[in-house]
Amino acid sequence: MALQVYTASLLREGFVAYLCLESGEASWSTDIRQATARDGDDLEALKIAAEQSEQDNLIVAPYAIEVVETKDGLVAATKREQIRASGPTFVLPHDNVRARRKAA
């Protein structure tokens, strides 16, 4: 089975996050390279921790994604998840609404 991590959205901030499990303690990082990766039966512990975090209202919609290990750390295996990890593929407009209101 392929190496996987759990991802979700942080409930308060809305950021994409990845489950980090250390000594049985769960935390969430916005850096996929810090995620805890597992495969096969070992993935069950991550699933349980992710579901508990959702019940604790820390995250929403957790699910497992495939990752690959590179010299720079973990990278999402699919283009969709690579885009989620790195953010939008275009520059977002920085519209200054206050300036337009003052000019009007």
MOPAC internal coordinates of N, CA, C and O (Angstrom, degrees):
PM7 1SCF
backbone

  N    0.0000 0     0.00 0     0.00 0    0    0    0
  C    1.4516 1     0.00 0     0.00 0    1    0    0
  C    1.5312 1   108.81 1     0.00 0    2    1    0
  O    1.2310 1   120.66 1   -31.30 1    3    2    1
  N    1.3130 1   116.34 1   148.70 1    3    2    1
  C    1.4590 1   122.57 1  -177.27 1    5    3    2
  C    1.5268 1   111.50 1   -74.20 1    6    5    3
  O    1.2310 1   121.28 1   -25.72 1    7    6    5
  N    1.3073 1   115.16 1   154.28 1    7    6    5
  C    1.4546 1   122.63 1   175.71 1    9    7    6
  C    1.5262 1   108.96 1   -67.89 1   10    9    7
  O    1.2310 1   120.37 1   -45.18 1   11   10    9
  N    1.3537 1   116.90 1   134.82 1   11   10    9
  C    1.4623 1   120.87 1  -176.98 1   13   11   10
  C    1.5229 1   111.34 1  -136.86 1   14   13   11
  O    1.2310 1   121.15 1   -24.19 1   15   14   13
  N    1.3339 1   115.40 1   155.81 1   15   14   13
  C    1.4627 1   123.33 1   171.50 1   17   15   14
  C    1.5213 1   107.28 1  -129.00 1   18   17   15
  O    1.2310 1   120.80 1   -16.15 1   19   18   17
  N    1.3356 1   116.08 1   163.85 1   19   18   17
  C    1.4648 1   119.95 1   174.63 1   21   19   18
  C    1.5196 1   109.33 1  -100.52 1   22   21   19
  O    1.2310 1   121.32 1   -43.50 1   23   22   21
  N    1.3152 1   115.08 1   136.50 1   23   22   21
  C    1.4534 1   122.34 1   177.62 1   25   23   22
  C    1.5205 1   108.96 1  -126.15 1   26   25   23
  O    1.2310 1   121.22 1   -22.36 1   27   26   25
  N    1.3233 1   115.28 1   157.64 1   27   26   25
  C    1.4694 1   122.16 1   179.07 1   29   27   26
  C    1.5197 1   107.24 1  -164.52 1   30   29   27
  O    1.2310 1   120.95 1     3.97 1   31   30   29
  N    1.3122 1   115.79 1  -176.03 1   31   30   29
  C    1.4633 1   121.09 1   172.87 1   33   31   30
  C    1.5198 1   108.07 1  -111.08 1   34   33   31
  O    1.2310 1   120.84 1   -45.62 1   35   34   33
  N    1.3304 1   116.01 1   134.38 1   35   34   33
  C    1.4616 1   120.10 1   176.10 1   37   35   34
  C    1.5203 1   108.35 1   -66.23 1   38   37   35
  O    1.2310 1   120.18 1   -50.27 1   39   38   37
  N    1.3068 1   117.27 1   129.73 1   39   38   37
  C    1.4610 1   121.59 1  -173.39 1   41   39   38
  C    1.5273 1   112.68 1   -62.70 1   42   41   39
  O    1.2310 1   119.83 1   135.09 1   43   42   41
  N    1.3102 1   117.93 1   -44.91 1   43   42   41
  C    1.4698 1   120.22 1  -177.11 1   45   43   42
  C    1.5171 1   112.99 1   -74.43 1   46   45   43
  O    1.2310 1   120.31 1   132.60 1   47   46   45
  N    1.3375 1   117.02 1   -47.40 1   47   46   45
  C    1.4574 1   120.80 1  -173.18 1   49   47   46
  C    1.5191 1   113.80 1   -90.92 1   50   49   47
  O    1.2310 1   120.62 1   153.96 1   51   50   49
  N    1.3288 1   116.42 1   -26.04 1   51   50   49
  C    1.4543 1   120.47 1  -177.29 1   53   51   50
  C    1.5166 1   113.94 1    83.25 1   54   53   51
  O    1.2310 1   119.95 1  -178.94 1   55   54   53
  N    1.3330 1   117.70 1     1.06 1   55   54   53
  C    1.4605 1   121.13 1  -178.39 1   57   55   54
  C    1.5247 1   111.31 1   -72.66 1   58   57   55
  O    1.2310 1   120.85 1   -28.46 1   59   58   57
  N    1.3206 1   115.98 1   151.54 1   59   58   57
  C    1.4578 1   121.80 1   171.11 1   61   59   58
  C    1.5254 1   107.23 1   -69.15 1   62   61   59
  O    1.2310 1   120.45 1   -44.12 1   63   62   61
  N    1.3305 1   116.75 1   135.88 1   63   62   61
  C    1.4625 1   120.43 1  -178.15 1   65   63   62
  C    1.5230 1   110.51 1  -138.41 1   66   65   63
  O    1.2310 1   121.55 1   -19.09 1   67   66   65
  N    1.3316 1   114.63 1   160.91 1   67   66   65
  C    1.4588 1   122.26 1  -177.35 1   69   67   66
  C    1.5205 1   108.64 1  -129.73 1   70   69   67
  O    1.2310 1   121.12 1   -41.48 1   71   70   69
  N    1.3258 1   115.47 1   138.52 1   71   70   69
  C    1.4555 1   122.03 1  -176.18 1   73   71   70
  C    1.5240 1   111.20 1   -73.27 1   74   73   71
  O    1.2310 1   121.56 1   -49.20 1   75   74   73
  N    1.3235 1   114.61 1   130.80 1   75   74   73
  C    1.4618 1   122.57 1   174.27 1   77   75   74
  C    1.5254 1   106.22 1  -117.79 1   78   77   75
  O    1.2310 1   120.47 1   -54.94 1   79   78   77
  N    1.3110 1   116.70 1   125.06 1   79   78   77
  C    1.4594 1   121.12 1  -178.15 1   81   79   78
  C    1.5208 1   108.06 1  -121.41 1   82   81   79
  O    1.2310 1   120.79 1   -64.44 1   83   82   81
  N    1.3369 1   116.09 1   115.56 1   83   82   81
  C    1.4596 1   120.97 1  -179.26 1   85   83   82
  C    1.5179 1   109.21 1  -132.71 1   86   85   83
  O    1.2310 1   120.88 1   -58.33 1   87   86   85
  N    1.3146 1   115.91 1   121.67 1   87   86   85
  C    1.4688 1   122.39 1  -178.32 1   89   87   86
  C    1.5257 1   111.39 1    53.50 1   90   89   87
  O    1.2310 1   120.75 1  -142.12 1   91   90   89
  N    1.3280 1   116.17 1    37.88 1   91   90   89
  C    1.4535 1   121.41 1   178.32 1   93   91   90
  C    1.5172 1   114.80 1    80.57 1   94   93   91
  O    1.2310 1   119.84 1   175.76 1   95   94   93
  N    1.3243 1   117.91 1    -4.24 1   95   94   93
  C    1.4642 1   122.63 1   179.71 1   97   95   94
  C    1.5202 1   110.10 1   -95.62 1   98   97   95
  O    1.2310 1   120.67 1   -51.46 1   99   98   97
  N    1.3139 1   116.33 1   128.54 1   99   98   97
  C    1.4659 1   121.33 1  -179.26 1  101   99   98
  C    1.5198 1   110.35 1   -94.76 1  102  101   99
  O    1.2310 1   121.22 1   -40.19 1  103  102  101
  N    1.3295 1   115.28 1   139.81 1  103  102  101
  C    1.4608 1   122.22 1   170.17 1  105  103  102
  C    1.5214 1   106.29 1  -144.19 1  106  105  103
  O    1.2310 1   120.69 1   -11.49 1  107  106  105
  N    1.3221 1   116.29 1   168.51 1  107  106  105
  C    1.4615 1   120.97 1  -177.22 1  109  107  106
  C    1.5178 1   109.68 1  -125.64 1  110  109  107
  O    1.2310 1   120.75 1   -47.02 1  111  110  109
  N    1.3239 1   116.18 1   132.98 1  111  110  109
  C    1.4591 1   122.34 1  -179.89 1  113  111  110
  C    1.5234 1   109.49 1  -120.82 1  114  113  111
  O    1.2310 1   120.50 1   -32.42 1  115  114  113
  N    1.3161 1   116.65 1   147.58 1  115  114  113
  C    1.4654 1   120.43 1   174.93 1  117  115  114
  C    1.5261 1   110.93 1   -84.35 1  118  117  115
  O    1.2310 1   120.06 1   178.91 1  119  118  117
  N    1.3208 1   117.49 1    -1.09 1  119  118  117
  C    1.4669 1   123.27 1   179.60 1  121  119  118
  C    1.5264 1   109.42 1  -105.12 1  122  121  119
  O    1.2310 1   120.33 1   -67.78 1  123  122  121
  N    1.3148 1   116.98 1   112.22 1  123  122  121
  C    1.4716 1   121.26 1  -177.95 1  125  123  122
  C    1.5249 1   111.87 1   -59.90 1  126  125  123
  O    1.2310 1   120.24 1   152.72 1  127  126  125
  N    1.3313 1   117.14 1   -27.28 1  127  126  125
  C    1.4677 1   120.37 1  -178.84 1  129  127  126
  C    1.5196 1   112.05 1   -67.09 1  130  129  127
  O    1.2310 1   119.79 1   162.73 1  131  130  129
  N    1.3197 1   118.00 1   -17.27 1  131  130  129
  C    1.4639 1   121.82 1   178.65 1  133  131  130
  C    1.5252 1   112.65 1   -93.66 1  134  133  131
  O    1.2310 1   120.14 1   175.19 1  135  134  133
  N    1.3161 1   117.35 1    -4.81 1  135  134  133
  C    1.4670 1   121.67 1  -176.57 1  137  135  134
  C    1.5237 1   111.34 1   -67.17 1  138  137  135
  O    1.2310 1   121.37 1   -26.53 1  139  138  137
  N    1.3150 1   114.98 1   153.47 1  139  138  137
  C    1.4570 1   121.75 1   173.76 1  141  139  138
  C    1.5236 1   108.04 1   -88.65 1  142  141  139
  O    1.2310 1   120.57 1   -56.84 1  143  142  141
  N    1.3256 1   116.51 1   123.16 1  143  142  141
  C    1.4662 1   122.05 1  -178.12 1  145  143  142
  C    1.5245 1   109.97 1  -107.37 1  146  145  143
  O    1.2310 1   121.04 1   -40.32 1  147  146  145
  N    1.3086 1   115.63 1   139.68 1  147  146  145
  C    1.4668 1   122.17 1   178.86 1  149  147  146
  C    1.5261 1   109.06 1  -142.11 1  150  149  147
  O    1.2310 1   121.41 1   -12.95 1  151  150  149
  N    1.3307 1   114.90 1   167.05 1  151  150  149
  C    1.4610 1   119.83 1   172.98 1  153  151  150
  C    1.5227 1   109.10 1  -139.58 1  154  153  151
  O    1.2310 1   121.22 1   -14.85 1  155  154  153
  N    1.3126 1   115.28 1   165.15 1  155  154  153
  C    1.4559 1   121.39 1   176.65 1  157  155  154
  C    1.5142 1   113.86 1    55.93 1  158  157  155
  O    1.2310 1   121.22 1    43.12 1  159  158  157
  N    1.3384 1   115.28 1  -136.88 1  159  158  157
  C    1.4645 1   121.61 1  -177.18 1  161  159  158
  C    1.5252 1   112.63 1   -65.86 1  162  161  159
  O    1.2310 1   120.00 1   155.81 1  163  162  161
  N    1.3417 1   117.60 1   -24.19 1  163  162  161
  C    1.4657 1   121.04 1  -179.87 1  165  163  162
  C    1.5246 1   112.22 1   -66.73 1  166  165  163
  O    1.2310 1   120.09 1   163.23 1  167  166  165
  N    1.3252 1   117.42 1   -16.77 1  167  166  165
  C    1.4630 1   121.92 1  -179.17 1  169  167  166
  C    1.5335 1   111.91 1   -69.32 1  170  169  167
  O    1.2310 1   120.22 1   158.04 1  171  170  169
  N    1.3177 1   117.18 1   -21.96 1  171  170  169
  C    1.4687 1   121.31 1  -177.74 1  173  171  170
  C    1.5315 1   111.96 1   -60.00 1  174  173  171
  O    1.2310 1   119.90 1   141.67 1  175  174  173
  N    1.3284 1   117.79 1   -38.33 1  175  174  173
  C    1.4705 1   120.97 1   179.20 1  177  175  174
  C    1.5235 1   110.76 1   -62.71 1  178  177  175
  O    1.2310 1   120.26 1   141.90 1  179  178  177
  N    1.3214 1   117.11 1   -38.10 1  179  178  177
  C    1.4631 1   120.69 1   177.76 1  181  179  178
  C    1.5244 1   110.63 1   -67.16 1  182  181  179
  O    1.2310 1   120.80 1   139.06 1  183  182  181
  N    1.3298 1   116.07 1   -40.94 1  183  182  181
  C    1.4634 1   120.37 1   179.51 1  185  183  182
  C    1.5260 1   110.80 1   -60.94 1  186  185  183
  O    1.2310 1   120.50 1   135.42 1  187  186  185
  N    1.3136 1   116.64 1   -44.58 1  187  186  185
  C    1.4673 1   121.17 1  -179.94 1  189  187  186
  C    1.5267 1   110.36 1   -62.75 1  190  189  187
  O    1.2310 1   120.21 1   135.99 1  191  190  189
  N    1.3320 1   117.20 1   -44.01 1  191  190  189
  C    1.4701 1   121.12 1   179.84 1  193  191  190
  C    1.5266 1   111.08 1   -64.92 1  194  193  191
  O    1.2310 1   120.32 1   139.87 1  195  194  193
  N    1.3291 1   116.99 1   -40.13 1  195  194  193
  C    1.4688 1   120.78 1   179.21 1  197  195  194
  C    1.5234 1   110.64 1   -65.60 1  198  197  195
  O    1.2310 1   120.36 1   136.13 1  199  198  197
  N    1.3188 1   116.92 1   -43.87 1  199  198  197
  C    1.4648 1   120.37 1   179.18 1  201  199  198
  C    1.5270 1   111.23 1   -63.36 1  202  201  199
  O    1.2310 1   120.31 1   142.42 1  203  202  201
  N    1.3346 1   117.02 1   -37.58 1  203  202  201
  C    1.4655 1   120.15 1   178.01 1  205  203  202
  C    1.5300 1   110.54 1   -66.41 1  206  205  203
  O    1.2310 1   120.35 1   139.82 1  207  206  205
  N    1.3221 1   116.94 1   -40.18 1  207  206  205
  C    1.4684 1   120.64 1   177.64 1  209  207  206
  C    1.5238 1   111.30 1   -62.78 1  210  209  207
  O    1.2310 1   120.69 1   144.71 1  211  210  209
  N    1.3301 1   116.29 1   -35.29 1  211  210  209
  C    1.4653 1   119.60 1   177.24 1  213  211  210
  C    1.5294 1   110.14 1   -68.55 1  214  213  211
  O    1.2310 1   120.28 1   138.22 1  215  214  213
  N    1.3274 1   117.07 1   -41.78 1  215  214  213
  C    1.4682 1   120.52 1   177.98 1  217  215  214
  C    1.5271 1   111.47 1   -64.72 1  218  217  215
  O    1.2310 1   120.67 1   150.09 1  219  218  217
  N    1.3407 1   116.32 1   -29.91 1  219  218  217
  C    1.4650 1   121.62 1   178.61 1  221  219  218
  C    1.5303 1   112.23 1   -83.32 1  222  221  219
  O    1.2310 1   120.63 1  -175.12 1  223  222  221
  N    1.3382 1   116.41 1     4.88 1  223  222  221
  C    1.4711 1   122.91 1   178.61 1  225  223  222
  C    1.5286 1   113.90 1    60.80 1  226  225  223
  O    1.2310 1   120.71 1  -144.83 1  227  226  225
  N    1.3375 1   116.24 1    35.17 1  227  226  225
  C    1.4612 1   120.85 1   174.57 1  229  227  226
  C    1.5243 1   111.22 1   -91.76 1  230  229  227
  O    1.2310 1   121.22 1   144.93 1  231  230  229
  N    1.3334 1   115.27 1   -35.07 1  231  230  229
  C    1.4651 1   121.63 1  -176.22 1  233  231  230
  C    1.5238 1   109.70 1  -137.95 1  234  233  231
  O    1.2310 1   121.15 1   -12.55 1  235  234  233
  N    1.3354 1   115.41 1   167.45 1  235  234  233
  C    1.4657 1   120.82 1   173.28 1  237  235  234
  C    1.5192 1   108.91 1  -130.75 1  238  237  235
  O    1.2310 1   121.27 1   -30.95 1  239  238  237
  N    1.3145 1   115.18 1   149.05 1  239  238  237
  C    1.4644 1   124.53 1   172.09 1  241  239  238
  C    1.5262 1   114.55 1    55.50 1  242  241  239
  O    1.2310 1   119.56 1  -123.59 1  243  242  241
  N    1.3422 1   118.45 1    56.41 1  243  242  241
  C    1.4641 1   119.27 1   177.76 1  245  243  242
  C    1.5282 1   111.88 1   -73.13 1  246  245  243
  O    1.2310 1   121.21 1   -35.51 1  247  246  245
  N    1.3135 1   115.28 1   144.49 1  247  246  245
  C    1.4644 1   120.72 1   174.48 1  249  247  246
  C    1.5201 1   109.46 1  -156.79 1  250  249  247
  O    1.2310 1   120.92 1   -21.65 1  251  250  249
  N    1.3243 1   115.85 1   158.35 1  251  250  249
  C    1.4636 1   121.75 1  -179.20 1  253  251  250
  C    1.5249 1   110.27 1   -88.01 1  254  253  251
  O    1.2310 1   121.10 1   -38.65 1  255  254  253
  N    1.3412 1   115.49 1   141.35 1  255  254  253
  C    1.4640 1   121.14 1   174.62 1  257  255  254
  C    1.5241 1   108.74 1  -128.23 1  258  257  255
  O    1.2310 1   121.07 1   -27.70 1  259  258  257
  N    1.3132 1   115.55 1   152.30 1  259  258  257
  C    1.4589 1   120.17 1   175.99 1  261  259  258
  C    1.5171 1   109.71 1   -79.20 1  262  261  259
  O    1.2310 1   121.26 1   -38.39 1  263  262  261
  N    1.3365 1   115.20 1   141.61 1  263  262  261
  C    1.4548 1   121.71 1   176.71 1  265  263  262
  C    1.5241 1   109.19 1  -131.68 1  266  265  263
  O    1.2310 1   121.43 1   -18.45 1  267  266  265
  N    1.3198 1   114.87 1   161.55 1  267  266  265
  C    1.4639 1   121.07 1   173.35 1  269  267  266
  C    1.5224 1   107.64 1  -124.52 1  270  269  267
  O    1.2310 1   121.06 1   -32.20 1  271  270  269
  N    1.3229 1   115.58 1   147.80 1  271  270  269
  C    1.4557 1   120.37 1   177.00 1  273  271  270
  C    1.5186 1   108.92 1   -90.56 1  274  273  271
  O    1.2310 1   120.77 1   -49.83 1  275  274  273
  N    1.3239 1   116.14 1   130.17 1  275  274  273
  C    1.4577 1   121.98 1   176.40 1  277  275  274
  C    1.5253 1   107.90 1  -121.89 1  278  277  275
  O    1.2310 1   120.67 1    -2.31 1  279  278  277
  N    1.3227 1   116.33 1   177.69 1  279  278  277
  C    1.4686 1   119.29 1   178.50 1  281  279  278
  C    1.5249 1   111.37 1   -64.62 1  282  281  279
  O    1.2310 1   120.46 1   157.80 1  283  282  281
  N    1.3387 1   116.72 1   -22.20 1  283  282  281
  C    1.4632 1   121.75 1   179.55 1  285  283  282
  C    1.5259 1   113.19 1   -94.63 1  286  285  283
  O    1.2310 1   119.87 1   179.78 1  287  286  285
  N    1.3223 1   117.85 1    -0.22 1  287  286  285
  C    1.4601 1   121.54 1  -179.80 1  289  287  286
  C    1.5167 1   111.68 1   117.24 1  290  289  287
  O    1.2310 1   120.76 1    16.68 1  291  290  289
  N    1.3219 1   116.15 1  -163.32 1  291  290  289
  C    1.4614 1   121.50 1  -178.08 1  293  291  290
  C    1.5257 1   111.36 1   -73.54 1  294  293  291
  O    1.2310 1   121.41 1   -38.56 1  295  294  293
  N    1.3392 1   114.90 1   141.44 1  295  294  293
  C    1.4611 1   122.51 1   176.98 1  297  295  294
  C    1.5225 1   107.31 1  -136.08 1  298  297  295
  O    1.2310 1   120.37 1   -41.56 1  299  298  297
  N    1.3184 1   116.89 1   138.44 1  299  298  297
  C    1.4651 1   120.89 1   176.53 1  301  299  298
  C    1.5262 1   109.59 1   -59.55 1  302  301  299
  O    1.2310 1   120.62 1   -37.69 1  303  302  301
  N    1.3169 1   116.42 1   142.31 1  303  302  301
  C    1.4633 1   121.08 1  -176.34 1  305  303  302
  C    1.5226 1   113.06 1   -79.50 1  306  305  303
  O    1.2310 1   119.83 1   153.92 1  307  306  305
  N    1.3235 1   117.94 1   -26.08 1  307  306  305
  C    1.4650 1   120.08 1  -177.76 1  309  307  306
  C    1.5266 1   110.84 1  -106.55 1  310  309  307
  O    1.2310 1   120.91 1   -27.16 1  311  310  309
  N    1.3133 1   115.87 1   152.84 1  311  310  309
  C    1.4660 1   121.19 1   179.50 1  313  311  310
  C    1.5344 1   110.49 1   -60.82 1  314  313  311
  O    1.2310 1   120.11 1   139.37 1  315  314  313
  N    1.3267 1   117.40 1   -40.63 1  315  314  313
  C    1.4714 1   120.75 1   179.32 1  317  315  314
  C    1.5225 1   110.95 1   -55.52 1  318  317  315
  O    1.2310 1   120.40 1   131.53 1  319  318  317
  N    1.3159 1   116.85 1   -48.47 1  319  318  317
  C    1.4602 1   120.67 1  -177.93 1  321  319  318
  C    1.5266 1   111.81 1   -73.81 1  322  321  319
  O    1.2310 1   119.87 1   152.33 1  323  322  321
  N    1.3219 1   117.86 1   -27.67 1  323  322  321
  C    1.4693 1   120.26 1   173.90 1  325  323  322
  C    1.5225 1   109.79 1   -64.50 1  326  325  323
  O    1.2310 1   120.76 1   139.09 1  327  326  325
  N    1.3365 1   116.16 1   -40.91 1  327  326  325
  C    1.4661 1   120.63 1   178.07 1  329  327  326
  C    1.5274 1   110.11 1   -66.58 1  330  329  327
  O    1.2310 1   120.01 1   136.84 1  331  330  329
  N    1.3255 1   117.59 1   -43.16 1  331  330  329
  C    1.4714 1   120.28 1   176.89 1  333  331  330
  C    1.5208 1   110.76 1   -58.71 1  334  333  331
  O    1.2310 1   120.49 1   140.46 1  335  334  333
  N    1.3387 1   116.68 1   -39.54 1  335  334  333
  C    1.4656 1   121.05 1  -177.63 1  337  335  334
  C    1.5223 1   112.60 1   -70.00 1  338  337  335
  O    1.2310 1   120.42 1   146.21 1  339  338  337
  N    1.3350 1   116.80 1   -33.79 1  339  338  337
  C    1.4690 1   119.52 1  -174.66 1  341  339  338
  C    1.5211 1   113.80 1  -101.51 1  342  341  339
  O    1.2310 1   119.72 1   167.50 1  343  342  341
  N    1.3119 1   118.13 1   -12.50 1  343  342  341
  C    1.4587 1   120.56 1   178.40 1  345  343  342
  C    1.5144 1   112.29 1   100.95 1  346  345  343
  O    1.2310 1   120.27 1     5.77 1  347  346  345
  N    1.3303 1   117.09 1  -174.23 1  347  346  345
  C    1.4655 1   121.45 1  -176.04 1  349  347  346
  C    1.5280 1   112.54 1   -56.70 1  350  349  347
  O    1.2310 1   121.11 1   -26.87 1  351  350  349
  N    1.3262 1   115.48 1   153.13 1  351  350  349
  C    1.4663 1   120.98 1  -179.91 1  353  351  350
  C    1.5179 1   111.99 1   -91.98 1  354  353  351
  O    1.2310 1   120.19 1  -173.41 1  355  354  353
  N    1.3311 1   117.24 1     6.59 1  355  354  353
  C    1.4644 1   121.83 1   178.18 1  357  355  354
  C    1.5253 1   108.26 1  -140.69 1  358  357  355
  O    1.2310 1   121.14 1   -19.27 1  359  358  357
  N    1.3152 1   115.42 1   160.73 1  359  358  357
  C    1.4568 1   120.72 1  -179.92 1  361  359  358
  C    1.5267 1   109.10 1   -77.18 1  362  361  359
  O    1.2310 1   121.04 1   -52.82 1  363  362  361
  N    1.3177 1   115.61 1   127.18 1  363  362  361
  C    1.4608 1   120.26 1   178.17 1  365  363  362
  C    1.5226 1   109.61 1   -76.82 1  366  365  363
  O    1.2310 1   119.87 1   -37.91 1  367  366  365
  N    1.3304 1   117.85 1   142.09 1  367  366  365
  C    1.4656 1   119.94 1   179.60 1  369  367  366
  C    1.5273 1   110.50 1   -67.89 1  370  369  367
  O    1.2310 1   121.19 1   -37.39 1  371  370  369
  N    1.3006 1   115.33 1   142.61 1  371  370  369
  C    1.4646 1   120.99 1   177.45 1  373  371  370
  C    1.5198 1   107.97 1  -108.23 1  374  373  371
  O    1.2310 1   121.30 1  -111.03 1  375  374  373
  N    1.3042 1   115.11 1    68.97 1  375  374  373
  C    1.4546 1   123.15 1  -176.21 1  377  375  374
  C    1.5249 1   109.58 1   -72.19 1  378  377  375
  O    1.2310 1   120.34 1   -52.84 1  379  378  377
  N    1.3030 1   116.95 1   127.16 1  379  378  377
  C    1.4556 1   121.47 1   179.00 1  381  379  378
  C    1.5295 1   108.90 1   -97.10 1  382  381  379
  O    1.2310 1   120.78 1   -87.96 1  383  382  381
  N    1.3118 1   116.11 1    92.04 1  383  382  381
  C    1.4622 1   122.41 1  -176.51 1  385  383  382
  C    1.5233 1   110.87 1   -64.36 1  386  385  383
  O    1.2310 1   119.73 1   140.70 1  387  386  385
  N    1.3261 1   118.12 1   -39.30 1  387  386  385
  C    1.4687 1   120.67 1  -178.58 1  389  387  386
  C    1.5262 1   111.19 1   -62.16 1  390  389  387
  O    1.2310 1   120.25 1   138.40 1  391  390  389
  N    1.3247 1   117.13 1   -41.60 1  391  390  389
  C    1.4696 1   120.50 1  -179.61 1  393  391  390
  C    1.5242 1   110.40 1   -63.73 1  394  393  391
  O    1.2310 1   120.01 1   140.14 1  395  394  393
  N    1.3257 1   117.58 1   -39.86 1  395  394  393
  C    1.4667 1   120.55 1   178.68 1  397  395  394
  C    1.5192 1   110.98 1   -65.80 1  398  397  395
  O    1.2310 1   120.26 1   141.73 1  399  398  397
  N    1.3315 1   117.12 1   -38.27 1  399  398  397
  C    1.4693 1   120.46 1  -179.60 1  401  399  398
  C    1.5263 1   110.86 1   -66.66 1  402  401  399
  O    1.2310 1   120.27 1   140.34 1  403  402  401
  N    1.3293 1   117.09 1   -39.66 1  403  402  401
  C    1.4654 1   120.40 1   179.67 1  405  403  402
  C    1.5219 1   111.15 1   -67.22 1  406  405  403
  O    1.2310 1   120.51 1   144.44 1  407  406  405
  N    1.3224 1   116.64 1   -35.56 1  407  406  405
  C    1.4654 1   121.08 1  -178.41 1  409  407  406
  C    1.5219 1   111.64 1   -72.04 1  410  409  407
  O    1.2310 1   120.07 1   155.04 1  411  410  409
  N    1.3016 1   117.48 1   -24.96 1  411  410  409
  C    1.4729 1   121.16 1  -175.50 1  413  411  410
  C    1.4734 1   114.45 1   -78.24 1  414  413  411
  O    1.2310 1   120.10 1   180.00 1  415  414  413

